[in-house]
């Protein structure tokens, strides 16, 4: 990993590193006294539990020759040392301090919080404002689901999608192209493949809420965006409500607080050990991933953000934490280097989207 990039993200995540240093010290002490990792904000460092669908990752405790709790304790202490150096303007970090700072940025500055029973895990102090948005976010979670596949030769699931209109899902073009192919003006499913969306898929929860995906309504000619038709709900199995898609720009397109909601999966393009640290080898389940916008870029316009995302987040909605509306569609990124998304408010008059009843607000 590039040290300069890490320091840049750390400074962005922690404008006041001394205050974070106190939070890290408290978490370190809690780990030491409790002898386990049940510390708010550190749930992604718990030892794996339940089914693990991601590839096997190296055991950090074996690498360091330490019990797992001591390993986490060491990582946090090294990160605290790096924060002290940052406060003093010293950028000469040891390899251990670099790893520790990296873990702290992702645990405290840009966490990936598990969603269970329609609610999210306690956030670290850096994101304590999420508690004031809990009811707002709980109203959004039910309308975001995982795109599952039956009969595909490679994938059991392929990304995230969310409701933007009555029986209309939005996701990425590259998600839809995994289970469909263009023939003329239509996009029929691959032979034998049956896609569906599951609005649950929460960690250690065995409840499903599945609906058949009936067709690909269309794929945007420019943006990595696709719309899917999903089966209607019934009285006994009602469909979630469409999310509000913003027709207005957020107050800020740089340093605006936002949250990604989706299903991060193990991603071979990103560091294996870093993914173990951030996601604890718990992948493919619904998470809340807060971050900040990093600005608009032109031709075509995209919105950057710095939330912690992985491959399965393709098709995730990006929610403006100020208004609770969906402002963007996540479509890609790289660990510690930034993410890109489609700024949906820019597309209110888009020729492709105007053909469909999007829930603009």
QUIURDA-V479272 format. One line per field, one symbol per residue. phi: phi as a letter, one per 30 degrees, with the letter a starting at -180 (. if undefined). psi: psi as a letter, one per 30 degrees, with the letter a starting at -180 (. if undefined). burial: I if it has 16 or more other ideal C-beta (glycine too) atoms within 10 Angstrom, else O. A space follows every 50 residues. Layout:
BEGIN
phi: ???
psi: ???
burial: ???
END
This chain:
BEGIN
phi: .ddddddddddddbdbddddedddddddddddddibcdbeicddcdeebi dcddddcdddddddibeeddddeddddddddddddedciccdcdeddddd deddeddcdbdbddcbhibcdeddedbdddddcedddddcedccbcdcbc iddbcdablcbbdbadibccadedddddcbbdbiccbdddeicbdaccdc hcdhbcccbcbdddaddlbddcddbbcbcceddbddbdddddddcdcbdd ebcbiddbbcbabdcebddcddddddddchhcbibdbcbdabdbjcbchd dbcdabddbbeddejddccdddcicdcacdbllbeibjbbadddddcdcd eddddbddddb
psi: kkeeeeeeeeeeeififeeeeeeeeeeeeeeeefgagikkfgffglkkka kjfllklkjeeeefhlleeeeeeeeeeeeeeeeeeeeggkgikleeeeee eeeeefeeeiljkkkkhglllkllefhfffefgeeeeffeefgklkjlkk gkfekflgalllkfljgkkkalefeefeglkkjbglillkkfkjllkjgc hlkgkgklikkkjeljelkkfeliklkkklklllefikklkklkkkfkll ekgkgkklkkjaiklkjfflkeeeeeeefhgjlglklkjlallglkllil klkllgljlaeffkglkjkjfefglkfljkfllkkgfllkljjfffgfgk eeffflikik.
burial: OOOOOIIOIIOIIIOOIOOIIOIIOOIIOIIOOOOOIOIOIIIIIIOOOO OOOIOOIOOIOOOOOOOIIOIIIIIIIIIIIIIOIIOOOOOOIOOIIIII IIIIIIIIIIIIIIIOOOOIIOIIOIIOOIOOIOOOIOOIIIIIIIIIIO OIOOOOIIIIIIIIIOIIIIIIIIIIIIIIOOOOOOIOIIOOIOIIIIII IIIOOOOOIIIOIOOIIIIIOOIIIIIIIIOOOOOOOOIIOIIIIIIOOI OOIOOIIIIIIIIIIIIOOIOOOIIIIIIIIIIIIIIIIIIIIIOOOOOO OIIIIIIIIIIIIIIIIIIIIOOIIIIIIIIIIOIIOIIIIIIIIIIOOI OIIOOOOIIIO
END
